[in-house]
Amino acid sequence: MQVRTLYVRNFKHSTEDYKLNKLFSNYGKVKQINIIRGRDFGFVEMSNTEEAERAKKALDNYCFEGRFLKVDEAWPLRDIRIINN
């Protein structure tokens, strides 16, 4: 893995930033958390790729507040393409 930002999904809509920060900080320094409000996903940026990999391995399918998290590498913005129909 070459990224340090993780795409995290399947947490409760009511989850607060500080709860994810507390969870992910067990695996390294959390630089930024961006929860997409009203949705069950967001992004967690770790301070380096090793910490991001450690967090991903530990927390993918981890039961958090009664739901199993899905943790993946976040795609760099330059790789996202919008297709108009």
C-alpha positions in Angstrom: 0.0 0.0 0.0 1.4 3.4 -1.0 -1.3 5.7 0.5 -1.9 7.0 4.0 -5.5 7.9 3.6 -8.1 5.2 4.3 -11.7 4.9 3.1 -13.7 3.7 6.0 -17.3 2.6 5.7 -20.2 0.9 7.5 -20.1 2.9 10.7 -23.2 4.4 12.3 -24.4 7.7 10.8 -24.2 9.2 14.3 -20.5 8.3 14.7 -18.4 11.4 15.8 -14.9 12.3 14.5 -13.4 11.8 18.0 -14.6 8.2 18.2 -12.9 7.3 14.9 -9.8 9.3 16.0 -9.6 7.3 19.2 -10.0 4.0 17.4 -7.4 4.7 14.6 -4.9 6.4 16.9 -4.2 3.0 18.4 -2.3 2.3 15.2 -0.5 5.5 14.7 -0.9 9.3 14.5 -4.2 10.4 12.9 -3.7 13.6 10.8 -7.3 14.2 9.7 -10.7 12.6 9.7 -13.4 13.5 7.3 -16.8 11.9 7.9 -19.4 12.4 5.2 -22.4 13.6 7.3 -25.6 11.6 6.9 -23.7 8.7 5.3 -21.9 5.7 6.8 -18.5 6.4 5.4 -15.5 8.8 5.6 -11.8 9.1 5.3 -9.0 8.8 7.9 -5.6 10.1 7.0 -2.7 8.6 9.0 0.7 10.2 9.3 2.5 7.6 7.1 1.9 4.6 5.0 3.1 2.1 7.6 0.6 3.3 10.1 -2.2 3.3 7.5 -1.4 -0.3 6.6 -1.3 -1.3 10.3 -4.7 0.3 10.9 -6.2 -1.2 7.7 -5.1 -4.7 8.7 -6.3 -4.4 12.3 -9.6 -2.6 11.6 -11.0 -4.1 8.4 -14.0 -6.2 9.5 -13.6 -4.9 13.1 -16.8 -4.7 15.1 -17.2 -1.0 16.1 -20.4 0.1 17.8 -22.2 -3.0 16.7 -21.2 -2.7 13.0 -18.4 -4.3 11.1 -16.1 -1.7 9.5 -14.8 -1.9 6.0 -11.4 -0.3 5.6 -9.7 0.2 2.2 -7.1 2.4 0.6 -8.6 5.7 -0.5 -8.2 6.4 -4.2 -6.2 9.5 -5.0 -8.4 12.2 -6.5 -6.6 12.2 -9.8 -7.8 8.6 -10.3 -11.5 9.4 -9.9 -13.3 10.1 -13.2 -16.9 11.2 -13.5 -18.7 9.8 -16.5 -21.6 11.9 -17.8 -24.4 10.0 -19.6 
